[in-house]
Amino acid sequence: MEIARGHDLTGRRAVVTGAASGMGAAAATRLMAEGVAVLGVDRVSEGIVGTHTLVADLGDGDSIAVIVGAAESLLGGCDILINNAGVCPAGPFAEMTEEQWHSALGINVTAVMKLTRALLPLLAASGRGRVVNVGSIMSRYGDAGLVAYTTSKHAVLGLTRALAMELGPHGITVNCVQPGAIATGMTRGLFEDTTGAKDYYASRSALGRVGQPEDVADVMVFLATDDARFITGQGIMVDGGVMVHS
Ligand SMILES: NC(=O)c1ccc[n+]([C@@H]2O[C@H](COP(=O)([O-])OP(=O)(O)OC[C@H]3O[C@@H](n4cnc5c(N)ncnc54)[C@H](O)[C@@H]3O)[C@@H](O)[C@H]2O)c1
């Protein structure tokens, strides 16, 4: 077996969702630095990172076909799919609206399924397709106030495992990073409030700090390289050891 090694991803093509902020922007930046042509997708137009950028809301019916069309016409295919876009409705279960529930499941799970399925022909044609989903420590644990989010991120892990089995014969690996508390747009409000949430999460980490987007983006990129060719169906905690606590 001839084995390609290393992080040289020159010539590969990636779709990164949620590329205007946080971990998606960091992943797009890192991939471009490795020579990847990136289609950055986000529902907000400002600050999308990518060789090509596309404004699309994954909750809209037409968006999936538009993204696939852009991958074909702008990239000429797709070797790497980073399903990163996500939302995190929070609050007491008793007050949770159906809209919040459907938003968490719709963006964090259903859109991931739809985009992966729609890009399947391109990923299979690649011969070394890579799908990297973004779960959470909430893919394995639960927390009050995060019922819809926790449910959605558990589903991301299940989707990852099942798709790994289904897509393996097409030469496609499917994995999921599971970030802990990372300083991004999603956590900005929480980390900037006066309750000491950032210090709390930092104190729970074995490394004494919260994560930065690049801490996770580098693992996403690794999973896209040939070095990660025999890893599939995995949920990889990238949490600074937060969940190692007894
Ligand atoms: N920040 C954390 O502590 C943390 C922890 C675990 C998992 N995550 C997950 O990491 C992923 C990235 O989040 P982040 O922390 O970088 O947050 P972020 O808010 O900084 O970035 C998320 C991006 O996704 C985009 N997005 C959201 N809904 C979209 C939609 N319907 N269509 C297109 N784009 C959409 C947003 O506009 C935003 O640019 C999410 O899946 C999130 O659940 C975050």
The ligand as an ORCA input file, in Angstrom:
! r2SCAN-3c Opt
* xyz 0 1
  N     -17.742     27.875     21.431
  C     -17.833     26.766     22.154
  O     -17.515     26.753     23.361
  C     -18.328     25.493     21.501
  C     -18.215     24.315     22.222
  C     -18.616     23.113     21.642
  C     -19.097     23.109     20.346
  N     -19.216     24.273     19.660
  C     -19.709     24.192     18.275
  O     -18.739     24.734     17.407
  C     -19.367     25.143     16.190
  C     -18.861     26.521     15.827
  O     -19.316     27.442     16.801
  P     -18.455     28.675     17.327
  O     -18.263     28.479     18.772
  O     -17.286     28.904     16.459
  O     -19.576     29.803     17.198
  P     -19.687     31.154     16.383
  O     -21.022     31.687     16.746
  O     -18.478     31.997     16.602
  O     -19.686     30.667     14.863
  C     -20.759     29.952     14.323
  C     -20.972     30.431     12.891
  O     -22.018     29.635     12.326
  C     -22.846     30.498     11.579
  N     -24.180     29.946     11.459
  C     -25.066     29.705     12.445
  N     -26.206     29.273     11.947
  C     -26.067     29.229     10.593
  C     -26.923     28.888      9.531
  N     -28.207     28.548      9.742
  N     -26.456     28.955      8.260
  C     -25.172     29.349      8.026
  N     -24.325     29.709      8.998
  C     -24.768     29.648     10.272
  C     -22.865     31.801     12.368
  O     -23.285     32.912     11.584
  C     -21.430     31.892     12.822
  O     -20.610     32.619     11.908
  C     -20.866     25.041     16.450
  O     -21.361     23.853     15.860
  C     -20.959     24.953     17.960
  O     -22.117     24.287     18.397
  C     -18.860     25.464     20.201
*
